[in-house]
Amino acid sequence: MTTITHSSLERMLIYGGENEKALVTFYRTADPSRKEEIKRAFNYLFKKYEDNGMFDTSRAFDMLGITPLPARRQS
């Protein structure tokens, strides 16, 4: 089963449509037993946005052979 992390939920909010955004809200507000039901029912969606999934930018950079630029320091 897919491991749901804060990062994967954030990717769903950034790259997903309205259904994914609603699912994140539903998941975040659910009690622990309900979360397990949600994970089982929507595993295929969570899998797309998991760490190293198709929407993980670090994976995309690796696939394209791109080295990401270092973060800019605020002055």
C-alpha positions as CSV (number, residue, x, y, z in Angstrom):
1,M,0.0,0.0,0.0
2,T,1.1,3.5,-0.7
3,T,2.7,5.6,2.1
4,I,1.0,9.0,2.3
5,T,3.3,11.8,3.3
6,H,2.9,15.5,3.8
7,S,4.9,15.9,0.5
8,S,2.6,13.6,-1.4
9,L,-0.5,15.5,-0.2
10,E,1.1,18.8,-1.1
11,R,1.8,17.4,-4.7
12,M,-1.9,16.5,-4.9
13,L,-2.9,20.0,-4.1
14,I,-0.4,21.5,-6.6
15,Y,-0.8,19.2,-9.5
16,G,-4.1,17.6,-9.0
17,G,-7.6,18.6,-10.1
18,E,-10.6,19.4,-7.9
19,N,-11.1,15.7,-7.0
20,E,-7.6,15.4,-5.7
21,K,-7.9,18.6,-3.7
22,A,-11.2,17.3,-2.2
23,L,-9.6,14.0,-1.4
24,V,-6.7,15.7,0.5
25,T,-9.2,17.6,2.6
26,F,-11.2,14.5,3.2
27,Y,-8.1,12.5,4.2
28,R,-6.7,15.3,6.4
29,T,-9.9,15.6,8.4
30,A,-10.6,11.9,8.7
31,D,-10.1,9.8,11.9
32,P,-7.4,7.1,11.7
33,S,-9.7,4.2,10.8
34,R,-11.4,6.2,8.1
35,K,-7.9,7.2,6.7
36,E,-7.2,3.5,6.2
37,E,-10.4,3.1,4.2
38,I,-9.6,6.2,2.1
39,K,-6.1,4.8,1.4
40,R,-7.5,1.5,0.2
41,A,-10.3,3.0,-1.9
42,F,-8.1,5.6,-3.6
43,N,-4.7,3.9,-3.6
44,Y,-4.3,4.4,-7.3
45,L,-4.6,8.2,-6.9
46,F,-2.2,8.4,-3.9
47,K,0.3,6.3,-5.8
48,K,0.5,8.9,-8.6
49,Y,1.5,11.6,-6.1
50,E,3.7,9.5,-3.7
51,D,7.4,10.2,-3.2
52,N,9.2,9.0,-6.3
53,G,5.9,9.0,-8.1
54,M,5.2,10.6,-11.5
55,F,4.6,14.1,-9.9
56,D,7.7,14.1,-7.7
57,T,9.9,16.8,-9.2
58,S,13.1,15.2,-8.0
59,R,12.2,12.1,-10.0
60,A,11.3,14.2,-13.1
61,F,14.7,16.0,-12.9
62,D,16.4,12.6,-12.8
63,M,14.4,11.3,-15.7
64,L,15.3,14.3,-17.8
65,G,18.9,14.4,-16.7
66,I,18.6,17.9,-15.3
67,T,20.4,19.1,-12.2
68,P,18.1,21.5,-10.3
69,L,19.4,24.9,-9.4
70,P,20.3,25.5,-5.8
71,A,17.7,27.5,-3.8
72,R,18.4,31.2,-3.8
73,R,19.3,32.8,-0.5
74,Q,17.2,35.6,0.7
75,S,19.3,38.7,1.5
